[in-house]
């Protein structure tokens, strides 16, 4: 992975960020799982059976969060229960 050169602009302003050729982060958990599934790096380091199972379970978690009546409460119960 090669890092791009530093950018000295306000990237929170879409007009300033436009045209710089920067990649954006996935907007949803589902998109993040899809990017991970397509990752050449992960394909190399994770056994196929493990990666298929992991991505399947992550998509189930995404669906559970998306379908929860209160997403904040769902995250608190399932991800921050020990706090």
N, C-alpha and C positions, 0 to 999 in steps of 0.2 A: 504494500500500500504506500503510495507516494502522496505526501501531504501537499496541498496547493499552497501557493505563496500567501502570506498574510494579507488581510483585507482591512483597511482602515476606513471603514464606512459604517453607518448606522444600518445594520442588517434588519432591524425591526421595522424600518421604513421600506415597504415593498418597492417603491420607485428607486431607491438607492441600491437595493439588492438586485434589481432586474438587470439582466445582461451580463452578470459577472460569471455565469456558468457554474454557480454553486449548486450542489445537490441538496435537496430538502430531505428532512427526516420524514418517515412514514407518518401520515396523519391519524391513523387508527391502529389498534392492536392487530387487526386482521392484515393490514398492509405490512406491518412489521414482520408478522409470521411469513407472509408471502416473500418478502425480501430475504428472510433467513432461509427459506426453502430453496430459493434460487441462488444462494451464495455458493460460489465455487470453493471458498475456504471451508465452509461447513461440510460440503460434500466430501472434501478430502479428509477431514479429521473425525467425522462422526460415522460410525457404521450405519449402513442403510436402514437396517431394522430399527435401530435406536432413533434415528432422525425421523423416520416415518411416524413412529409412536409418539415422539415428543411433539411434533408439529400437529398431529391429530389431537393430542391432549390440550395443546395451547389453543387450537381453534374451538374446542369445547369450552374452555375458560372464557374465550372472547364472546362466544354465544351466550354463556350464562351471564356475563356482565352486561351485554347489550340488552338482554331480555329481563334483567332485574328491575323491579318496580322503582327501587331507589339505588342508583348505581354507587353513590357515595357510601351508603350503608353496606352494600354488597362488598365493596373493596375493604371497608373497615373490618367486617366480620371475617372475610376469607384471607386477607393479606396482612392485616395489622392486628390480629386477634391477641397477640402476645404483648402488645403495648398497653 
